[in-house]
């Protein structure tokens, strides 16, 4: 039944995935199963690589212009304004995760992710901003109380945005839902997130080295502004998605373990 629901929802995107010889819906459904440390990291990179254009654009479209503005302000000696833009960039990078949730969910259903749909569905819910500002407020208060409470809240509330985008929770209800989902797996989830960060930082380090070598061979240091923007674009396109996709997969993992979550339920959540 779940498979039929997914296939009927996939419409023109259902079919075969040439790289693995399976239809896209069946291939994507494996991301909705309980995960291990290895499978979370492996599946995160698989989703990213196979859909990198849309996923990168989700982050680059709103964040790269802010990065350019910050650079211009800093170069002009307006360090205070540049710092403010950096803060805004950080806040938006969290909010952009709502669009990523939709894109990854589409992949799990065998659909081809679409930038316009990801933004429309991710931000079409008026509950999102309420949850977002409630989450930011709690985290700021937590970190103001000697840091440790803030770290605890990061662990408790890591699933607040998926709960809002997919389950229609809002504000404190979304935070409560996140805490309930993670209960019993807090340390395990934190460990997976930390290992993922280490892997992503290592990948980004290698990518930066490759980019620097390419710049030396092509631009030869003659276009420092362009080279700087390429570096920023690379960091945005790699760091944001590859540290956020594992959180989405862990959200599916928690619901699969505790609620028997699968493709049929995700179709209903996305209201396709």
Helices and strands as residue ranges (DSSP letters): H 2-10, G 11-13, E 16-17, E 22-23, H 24-29, G 30-32, H 37-50, H 52-75, H 79-95, H 97-108, H 115-123, H 127-144, H 148-156, H 160-167, H 171-182, H 186-218, H 224-235, I 236-240, H 241-259, H 263-270
